[in-house]
Amino acid sequence: MKKLIFFMFLLLPLCAVAQTARQYYNRALAAADNTERLKLFAKAIEKNPKFTSAYHRRADIYRARGEIKKALADYTKTIMLAPKDPFKYYARGLAYMDQKAYRAAEDDFSAAVKLKSNNDNFYYYRALCRIELGNYREALRDFAKIKNRRAKGDELIFAEGRANFSAYNYSAARRSFERLLNKNPDNTNALIYIGRINSNNEMYDEAVSYFSKALNRDAANQQALRLRAAAYKETAQYAAALDDYSALIALNPDASAYNRRGLIYEETEDWPAAAQDYTAAIAANPKWAIPYNNRGYAYMKMKNYKKARADFETALKLAPDLPTPHINMAGYYWTARKDKKNMYKNLDLGLKYNFKDFDSLYEENKKGWLFKNINNTAEFRSLTAGYGAQGK
């Protein structure tokens, strides 16, 4: 009898082992914090390496903590263990979206759709990926397959508006954003998109009105400031554009904002102010060729030819296939040096690299001043004509 009791005690741990993975899993579900849950899910997986639910739950925690690589590894394991479960692909697709890996996410949502074609979420999130990938018409087809549109509500209306806007279906996009504004007049994103539609249709006053409404609701909205400044520029309201770019710089003094404000100073022919802003843009991003080119042009206007050439050279070193610095360098060789050979060499390179604003080469208020007294020659006209210019 004693031997029998002894053997029963030996068997008890073996029986307990068979239940350990599930016990760890259940304890993890009941745990008070995610750190403890992760430890318990790990033990459950250690005891049962094919415990699909434990991998999935652990992946959810990793994703919530922003540990996307670990989450993806666990979601991938669940797909290996349950390849016919569409929700495993769906979960991994969401994690890929967190990582902005939209192509991989799209593939996972497509796999989920193939396995279960009546799930609205699969279509919705695949459509969002397709918007990011530039496949706007495919995104719209996905949105059209969503049956319970109320469940997504305003999110779906906005996403459809984005897709239609990007596909140049401006009338359909406007209807979406106007629906949102009818529900909530303070929807700044909808206001900005309608403003953008107006700008793209060259209705700049209407665009300014919508951007202004957005800024009345959010005075620090950088996108609205940038877009309104651009619309002001199109209507030659340069003082207003300068105010908006200055406000934008106060919020975010990046290279783009300084460069854009420099272009407004160019419009007002305040060349020292333009050069100063391009210098600030260069300081913010020394590897960006465009502000070097723009500052070089400002220096040309100020007749500081040595500095102009140095800037054009830097711009070309950073971006040798950028056409405008070649054109400006050609202008330097003609205006400052009357060096016809190097002028034509750089002009030819600029045209070769797809400079298409041919008219500006002949107009005094554009780049034509750089080529004064030579742009009226047959040789000059012949060169530009060779690249498709209609001639002057």
C-alpha positions in Angstrom: 0.0 0.0 0.0 2.8 2.4 0.8 4.4 1.7 -2.6 1.1 2.5 -4.3 0.8 5.8 -2.5 4.4 6.6 -3.5 3.7 6.0 -7.1 0.6 8.2 -7.0 2.7 11.1 -5.7 5.0 10.5 -8.6 2.2 10.7 -11.1 0.6 13.9 -9.7 3.3 16.2 -11.1 3.0 14.5 -14.5 -0.8 15.2 -14.5 -0.1 18.8 -13.5 2.3 19.2 -16.3 -0.4 18.4 -18.9 -2.4 21.4 -17.5 0.4 23.8 -17.0 0.2 25.7 -20.3 -3.5 26.4 -19.9 -3.0 27.3 -16.3 -0.3 29.9 -17.2 -2.6 31.2 -20.0 -5.5 31.7 -17.6 -3.4 33.3 -15.0 -2.1 35.7 -17.7 -5.6 36.7 -18.6 -6.3 37.4 -15.0 -3.1 39.3 -14.3 -3.2 42.9 -13.3 -0.5 44.3 -15.6 1.0 43.6 -19.0 4.5 42.9 -17.7 3.1 40.0 -15.7 0.9 38.9 -18.5 3.9 38.7 -20.9 5.8 36.5 -18.4 2.9 34.1 -18.0 2.2 33.9 -21.8 5.9 33.1 -22.3 5.6 30.3 -19.8 2.5 29.0 -21.5 4.3 29.0 -24.8 7.3 27.3 -23.3 5.1 24.5 -22.1 3.1 24.4 -25.3 5.0 25.8 -28.4 1.8 25.4 -30.5 -0.4 27.5 -28.2 -1.8 29.8 -30.8 -3.9 31.9 -28.5 -1.0 32.6 -26.2 1.1 33.9 -29.2 -1.8 36.1 -30.3 -2.4 37.6 -26.9 1.2 38.2 -26.4 1.4 39.9 -29.8 -1.5 42.1 -28.9 0.4 43.3 -25.8 3.6 43.9 -27.8 1.7 45.9 -30.3 0.0 48.0 -27.6 3.5 48.7 -26.2 4.9 49.7 -29.6 7.2 46.7 -29.8 6.1 46.1 -33.4 8.9 43.7 -34.4 8.1 41.3 -31.5 4.4 41.6 -32.3 4.9 40.8 -35.9 7.0 37.7 -35.0 4.2 36.4 -32.8 1.4 37.2 -35.3 3.5 35.4 -37.9 3.7 32.4 -35.6 -0.1 32.3 -35.2 -0.5 32.4 -39.0 1.9 29.4 -39.3 -0.2 27.5 -36.7 -3.6 28.6 -38.0 -3.2 29.5 -41.8 -7.0 29.3 -42.4 -7.9 31.8 -39.8 -8.5 35.2 -41.5 -8.3 37.2 -38.2 -4.7 36.1 -37.8 -3.8 37.9 -41.1 -6.0 40.8 -40.1 -4.1 41.3 -36.8 -0.7 41.1 -38.5 -1.9 43.6 -41.1 -2.8 46.1 -38.4 0.7 45.7 -36.9 2.3 46.3 -40.4 0.2 49.5 -40.7 1.7 50.6 -37.4 5.1 50.2 -39.0 3.9 52.0 -42.2 4.6 48.8 -44.1 1.5 49.3 -46.2 2.4 46.9 -49.0 2.8 44.0 -46.5 -0.4 45.1 -44.6 -2.3 45.2 -47.9 -1.2 41.6 -48.6 -2.4 40.4 -45.2 -5.8 42.1 -45.6 -6.1 40.6 -49.0 -5.4 37.1 -47.5 -8.1 37.8 -44.9 -10.6 38.8 -47.6 -9.9 35.7 -49.5 -10.7 33.6 -46.5 -13.7 35.6 -45.3 -15.1 38.0 -47.9 -17.9 39.5 -45.8 -15.9 41.3 -43.1 -16.1 45.1 -43.4 -13.0 45.7 -41.4 -10.9 43.7 -43.9 -12.0 45.9 -46.8 -11.8 49.1 -44.7 -8.2 48.7 -43.6 -7.1 47.4 -47.0 -8.6 50.6 -48.5 -6.6 52.7 -46.1 -3.4 50.9 -47.1 -4.3 51.4 -50.8 -4.7 55.1 -50.2 -1.2 55.3 -48.7 0.1 53.3 -51.7 -1.5 55.6 -54.2 -4.0 53.0 -55.4 -7.0 55.3 -54.9 -9.5 53.7 -57.3 -8.9 50.3 -55.7 -9.4 51.9 -52.3 -12.7 53.3 -53.5 -13.8 49.8 -54.7 -13.0 48.5 -51.2 -15.0 51.2 -49.5 -18.0 50.4 -51.8 -18.0 46.8 -50.5 -18.5 47.8 -46.9 -22.1 46.9 -45.9 -22.4 48.4 -42.4 -21.3 51.9 -43.2 -22.7 53.2 -39.9 -20.3 51.2 -37.9 -17.4 53.2 -39.3 -19.3 56.5 -39.4 -17.3 59.6 -40.0 -14.1 57.7 -40.3 -15.4 56.1 -43.5 -16.8 59.3 -44.9 -13.4 61.1 -44.4 -11.4 58.2 -45.8 -13.6 58.1 -48.9 -13.2 61.8 -49.3 -9.4 61.5 -49.1 -9.4 58.7 -51.8 -11.7 60.7 -54.1 -9.6 63.9 -53.6 -6.4 62.0 -54.5 -8.1 60.4 -57.5 -9.1 64.0 -58.7 -12.8 63.2 -58.1 -13.3 66.6 -56.6 -17.1 66.7 -56.7 -17.4 63.4 -54.8 -14.7 64.4 -52.4 -16.4 67.7 -51.7 -19.7 65.9 -51.0 -17.9 63.8 -48.4 -16.3 66.7 -46.6 -19.5 68.8 -46.7 -21.3 65.9 -45.0 -18.8 66.0 -42.2 -19.1 69.8 -41.9 -22.9 69.5 -41.7 -22.4 67.2 -38.7 -19.6 69.2 -37.2 -18.7 72.7 -38.5 -15.5 72.6 -36.4 -14.0 69.7 -38.4 -10.7 71.3 -39.4 -9.6 68.4 -41.6 -12.7 68.7 -43.7 -12.3 72.5 -43.9 -8.7 72.1 -45.1 -9.6 69.5 -47.7 -12.4 71.7 -49.2 -9.8 74.5 -49.2 -7.4 72.3 -51.1 -10.1 71.4 -53.6 -10.7 75.1 -54.2 -7.0 75.8 -54.6 -6.6 73.0 -57.1 -9.5 74.5 -59.1 -7.8 77.9 -58.9 -10.6 79.3 -56.7 -8.1 80.9 -54.4 -10.3 83.4 -52.6 -12.7 80.5 -51.7 -9.7 78.4 -50.6 -8.5 81.2 -48.3 -11.9 81.4 -46.8 -11.9 77.7 -45.8 -8.3 77.8 -44.6 -9.2 80.8 -42.5 -12.1 78.9 -41.0 -9.8 76.1 -40.1 -7.4 78.5 -38.5 -10.2 80.2 -36.5 -10.7 76.8 -34.9 -7.0 75.9 -34.6 -4.7 78.8 -34.9 -1.6 76.6 -34.7 -2.6 74.3 -37.6 0.6 74.3 -39.7 -1.0 72.7 -42.8 -3.7 75.4 -42.9 -1.1 78.2 -42.5 1.1 76.8 -45.3 -1.8 76.2 -47.7 -3.4 79.7 -47.0 0.0 81.3 -47.6 0.3 79.5 -50.9 -3.2 80.7 -51.9 -2.3 84.3 -50.9 0.8 84.0 -53.1 -1.4 83.0 -56.1 -3.5 86.1 -55.7 -0.4 88.4 -55.1 -1.4 89.1 -51.5 2.3 88.9 -50.5 2.0 90.7 -47.1 -0.6 88.2 -46.0 1.5 85.3 -47.3 4.5 86.6 -45.4 2.4 86.8 -42.2 1.3 83.2 -42.6 4.8 81.9 -43.3 6.2 83.9 -40.3 3.5 82.3 -38.1 4.5 78.9 -39.5 8.2 79.5 -38.8 7.3 80.5 -35.2 5.6 77.2 -34.8 8.1 75.1 -36.7 11.3 76.8 -38.0 12.1 74.1 -40.6 13.9 74.5 -43.9 10.8 74.3 -46.0 9.1 77.2 -44.2 12.1 79.5 -44.5 12.5 78.5 -48.2 8.8 79.3 -48.9 9.0 82.6 -47.2 12.1 83.4 -49.2 10.2 82.9 -52.4 7.6 85.5 -51.2 10.4 88.0 -50.6 11.5 87.3 -54.1 8.1 88.3 -55.4 8.4 91.6 -53.6 12.0 91.9 -54.8 13.4 92.1 -51.3 16.5 90.2 -52.2 18.4 90.6 -48.9 15.5 89.3 -46.9 15.1 86.4 -49.4 18.8 85.5 -49.1 18.5 85.7 -45.3 15.6 83.2 -45.3 17.5 80.8 -47.7 20.5 81.0 -45.4 18.2 79.9 -42.5 16.8 77.1 -44.7 20.3 75.9 -45.4 21.2 76.0 -41.7 18.1 73.9 -41.0 18.9 71.4 -43.7 22.5 71.7 -45.2 21.9 68.8 -47.5 19.0 70.3 -49.4 20.0 71.7 -52.8 17.1 74.0 -53.5 17.8 76.8 -50.9 21.4 77.0 -52.2 20.0 77.5 -55.7 17.5 80.0 -54.5 20.1 82.0 -52.5 22.4 81.9 -55.5 19.7 83.5 -57.6 19.1 86.2 -54.9 22.8 86.9 -54.9 22.7 87.2 -58.7 20.0 89.9 -58.3 22.2 91.6 -55.7 25.2 91.3 -58.1 27.2 89.3 -55.6 28.4 87.0 -58.3 31.1 85.2 -56.4 28.6 84.0 -53.7 26.1 83.2 -56.4 28.4 80.9 -58.2 29.5 79.2 -55.0 25.8 78.5 -54.2 25.0 77.1 -57.6 28.1 74.8 -57.4 26.9 73.5 -54.0 23.4 72.9 -55.3 24.7 71.0 -58.3 27.1 69.0 -56.0 24.1 68.0 -53.9 21.7 67.4 -56.8 23.6 67.2 -60.1 20.4 66.3 -62.1 18.4 69.2 -60.8 17.7 71.4 -63.9 17.3 74.9 -62.4 20.8 75.3 -60.9 22.2 74.4 -64.3 20.1 77.2 -65.9 21.1 79.7 -63.2 24.7 78.7 -63.6 24.4 79.4 -67.3 22.9 82.7 -66.4 25.9 83.4 -64.1 28.4 82.7 -66.9 26.6 85.0 -69.3 25.6 87.8 -66.9 28.8 87.9 -64.8 31.4 86.6 -67.2 30.0 86.9 -70.8 31.4 83.3 -71.1 29.4 82.0 -74.0 30.9 78.5 -74.1 30.2 77.7 -70.4 26.8 79.5 -70.6 25.7 77.1 -73.4 27.2 74.1 -71.7 25.2 74.7 -68.6 22.1 75.8 -70.4 22.2 72.5 -72.4 22.5 70.5 -69.2 19.6 72.3 -67.6 17.4 71.5 -70.7 18.7 68.0 -70.8 17.6 67.5 -67.2 14.1 68.5 -68.2 13.8 72.2 -67.5 10.5 73.0 -69.2 9.7 76.7 -68.4 11.1 77.8 -71.8 9.2 81.1 -71.8 11.0 82.2 -68.7 14.3 82.2 -70.6 13.0 85.0 -72.7 11.0 87.1 -70.3 12.8 90.0 -68.6 10.7 89.6 -65.4 11.7 85.9 -65.1 15.0 84.3 -66.1 15.2 86.1 -69.4 17.3 88.9 -67.7 20.0 86.3 -67.1 20.4 85.9 -70.9 19.8 89.4 -72.0 21.2 90.2 -75.5 21.8 86.5 -76.3 18.4 85.0 -75.9 17.4 86.9 -79.1 19.9 85.1 -81.2 19.2 82.2 -83.6 21.7 80.0 -81.8 20.0 80.4 -78.4 16.5 79.8 -79.9 17.8 76.8 -81.8 19.1 75.2 -78.6 15.9 75.6 -76.7 13.9 74.5 -79.8 15.9 71.2 -79.8 14.3 70.4 -76.4 10.8 71.2 -77.5 10.4 74.9 -77.0 8.1 76.6 -79.5 10.4 79.5 -79.9 9.9 83.2 -79.4 
